């Protein structure tokens, strides 16, 4: 068994609210300095920087997971994680159809940079990515899962865009096996009012929009990774999340 220190909620310069310094190589480099070995890139409503992120993480010996922070029509944020990069990119193309037709204004919201494995800009996404999609939460969950995603609600201990703050609870029919917190210490208080939380496993992730926000090596998963491959680690991690069997 190998201990993997993780941060499974990180934004790149594609998210307009993130620093332009959040390039794939800067993210991977900072994570390596901090001792992390398992990362997911989860930009708002897009996975377009995930290919470059995979290249950058490989250079640092970090296992990369392709992901997305999907905004539902209710403006609830869901973390979607994919075992296969190809599935994430197919999902990206589908989500693009559900974006609100609002043009980004970089001077107000920030740039939305698409980068390559060398951190060179290869494009800029024009439609604003931080708006809600037109997908109600039940349809959003079903759609993501149809593309092979593991789905869990993001930062449930946060007032803005958290499922508890918006719905007042976490309906069991959504079938979540894992929840995400910004601070582990908030779990006990939340479990007093959210029945589902007491029965599930919790990830603690940074939701980093700046390099300094990326998690320290404090939260980890124990993974049987023999015979080692990054593909095996991704498979094992997502299976653990789906089963709710975190260490």
C-alpha positions in Angstrom: 0.0 0.0 0.0 1.3 3.5 -0.9 0.2 6.7 0.7 -0.9 9.3 -1.8 -1.2 12.9 -0.6 -3.9 14.5 -2.7 -5.7 17.7 -3.8 -8.6 16.8 -6.0 -10.1 20.3 -6.6 -7.8 22.7 -8.4 -8.4 25.4 -11.0 -6.2 26.5 -13.8 -6.0 29.8 -15.7 -8.9 28.5 -17.8 -11.2 29.4 -14.9 -11.6 33.2 -15.1 -11.6 33.5 -11.3 -8.2 31.8 -11.1 -4.8 33.5 -11.4 -3.1 33.4 -14.8 -0.2 31.9 -12.9 -2.2 28.7 -12.5 -0.7 27.1 -15.5 -0.4 23.3 -15.7 3.3 23.3 -15.0 3.1 25.8 -12.2 0.4 23.8 -10.6 2.3 20.5 -10.9 5.5 22.1 -9.7 3.9 23.7 -6.7 2.2 20.4 -5.8 5.5 18.6 -6.1 7.2 21.1 -3.7 4.4 20.6 -1.2 4.7 16.8 -1.4 1.5 15.9 -3.2 1.3 12.9 -5.5 -2.3 12.9 -6.7 -4.0 15.9 -8.3 -7.2 16.6 -10.1 -7.8 19.6 -12.4 -11.4 20.8 -12.0 -12.0 24.0 -13.9 -15.4 25.6 -14.0 -17.6 23.9 -16.6 -14.6 22.9 -18.8 -11.8 20.3 -19.1 -9.9 21.9 -21.9 -6.7 22.3 -19.9 -6.7 18.7 -18.8 -4.5 17.3 -21.6 -1.7 19.9 -20.8 -2.2 19.1 -17.1 -1.5 15.4 -17.7 1.7 16.3 -19.5 2.8 18.6 -16.6 2.0 16.1 -13.9 3.9 13.3 -15.7 7.0 15.5 -15.6 6.7 15.8 -11.8 5.8 12.1 -11.2 2.3 13.1 -10.0 -0.8 11.1 -10.9 -3.2 13.4 -12.7 -7.0 13.0 -12.8 -9.1 14.8 -15.4 -12.1 16.6 -13.9 -14.5 19.5 -14.0 -16.4 21.6 -11.4 -19.8 21.5 -13.0 -22.3 24.3 -12.1 -25.9 23.1 -12.1 -28.9 25.3 -13.0 -29.4 25.8 -9.3 -25.8 27.0 -9.1 -24.7 24.0 -7.1 -21.1 23.0 -7.8 -20.4 19.3 -8.4 -16.9 17.8 -8.8 -16.8 15.3 -11.7 -13.7 13.1 -11.9 -12.9 10.8 -14.8 -10.7 7.6 -15.0 -10.1 8.3 -18.7 -8.9 11.7 -20.1 -10.8 10.9 -23.3 -14.1 10.6 -21.4 -13.4 14.0 -19.7 -12.9 15.6 -23.1 -16.1 14.1 -24.5 -18.0 15.3 -21.5 -16.4 18.8 -22.0 -17.8 18.9 -25.5 -21.3 18.0 -24.2 -21.3 20.5 -21.3 -20.3 23.2 -23.7 -23.8 22.8 -25.3 -25.4 23.7 -21.9 -23.4 26.8 -21.1 -25.3 30.1 -20.9 -24.8 32.2 -24.0 -22.9 34.9 -22.1 -19.6 36.2 -23.6 -16.7 36.5 -21.1 -15.5 40.0 -20.3 -11.9 39.4 -19.3 -11.5 42.9 -17.9 -14.3 42.0 -15.4 -14.2 38.2 -14.8 -10.6 37.4 -15.9 -9.1 35.6 -18.9 -10.0 32.0 -19.8 -6.7 30.7 -21.1 -6.3 27.3 -22.9 -2.7 26.1 -22.6 -0.5 23.4 -23.9 2.0 21.2 -22.1 4.6 23.9 -22.2 2.2 26.5 -20.7 2.0 28.3 -24.0 -1.4 29.8 -24.8 -3.1 28.0 -27.6 -6.5 29.6 -27.3 -8.9 31.6 -25.1 -12.5 30.4 -24.4 -15.0 33.1 -25.2 -18.2 32.0 -23.4 -18.2 32.8 -19.7 -17.5 29.6 -17.7 -18.5 30.7 -14.2 -22.2 30.9 -15.0 -24.6 28.2 -14.1 -25.4 25.7 -16.9 -29.0 24.9 -17.9 -28.7 21.4 -16.3 -30.8 20.8 -13.2 -28.9 18.9 -10.6 -30.5 15.5 -11.2 -29.9 15.8 -15.0 -26.3 17.1 -14.4 -25.5 14.1 -12.2 -27.1 11.6 -14.7 -25.2 13.2 -17.6 -21.9 13.2 -15.9 -22.3 9.6 -14.8 -23.2 8.6 -18.4 -19.7 9.7 -19.4 -18.1 7.6 -16.7 -17.7 10.3 -14.1 -17.5 9.9 -10.3 -19.6 12.8 -9.0 -19.7 14.4 -5.6 -20.8 17.8 -4.3 -18.1 20.4 -3.9 -17.3 22.3 -0.7 -20.5 21.5 1.1 -19.3 23.5 4.1 -19.4 26.7 2.0 -22.3 29.1 1.8 -21.8 30.0 -1.9 -22.5 27.2 -4.4 -22.6 24.5 -1.7 -25.5 22.0 -1.9 -26.4 22.3 1.8 -26.6 26.1 1.7 -28.8 26.0 -1.5 -31.0 22.9 -0.8 -30.8 22.8 3.0 -29.8 19.1 2.9 -28.3 16.5 0.6 -31.1 14.3 -0.9 -30.3 10.7 -0.7 -31.7 10.0 -4.1 -28.7 11.6 -5.7 -26.6 8.6 -4.6 -23.5 10.5 -3.5 -20.9 8.2 -1.9 -18.4 11.0 -1.1 -18.5 14.6 -0.1 -16.0 17.4 -0.2 -15.1 19.8 2.5 -12.8 22.8 2.5 -12.0 22.2 6.2 -12.1 18.8 7.9 -13.1 20.4 11.2 -16.5 21.4 9.7 -17.6 17.7 9.3 -18.8 17.2 12.9 -21.0 20.3 12.9 -22.5 19.5 9.5 -23.2 16.0 10.4 -25.6 17.2 13.2 -27.9 18.6 10.6 -27.1 16.7 7.4 -28.0 13.0 8.0 -26.3 11.8 4.8 -22.9 13.2 5.9 -22.6 10.9 8.9 -22.8 7.9 6.6 -20.3 9.0 3.9 -16.7 9.6 3.4 -15.2 13.0 3.1 -12.4 14.5 0.9 -10.7 17.7 2.0 -9.6 19.7 -1.0 -8.4 23.2 -1.6 -10.5 24.5 -4.4 -7.3 26.4 -5.3 -7.4 29.4 -7.5 -3.9 30.6 -6.6 -0.7 28.6 -6.3 -0.4 29.3 -2.6 -3.9 27.8 -2.0 -2.9 24.3 -3.2 -3.1 21.9 -0.3 -0.2 20.9 1.9 0.6 17.2 2.3 -2.0 16.7 5.0 -4.8 14.6 3.4 -4.0 11.2 1.9 -5.4 8.0 0.5 -3.8 4.5 0.9 -3.8 2.8 -2.4 -2.6 -0.7 -3.5 -0.8 0.4 -6.6 1.1 -2.8 -7.6 2.1 -3.3 -10.4 2.4 0.4 -10.5 0.9 2.6 -13.3 -0.8 6.0 -13.1 -3.8 4.4 -14.9 -4.1 1.8 -12.1 -3.9 4.5 -9.4 -6.7 6.5 -11.1 -8.8 3.4 -11.4 -8.3 2.5 -7.7 -9.0 6.1 -6.5 -12.2 6.5 -8.4 -13.4 3.0 -7.3 -12.7 4.0 -3.7 -14.7 7.3 -4.1 -17.6 5.4 -5.7 -17.7 2.8 -2.9 -17.3 5.4 -0.2 -14.3 3.5 1.1 -11.8 6.3 1.8 -9.1 5.7 4.4 
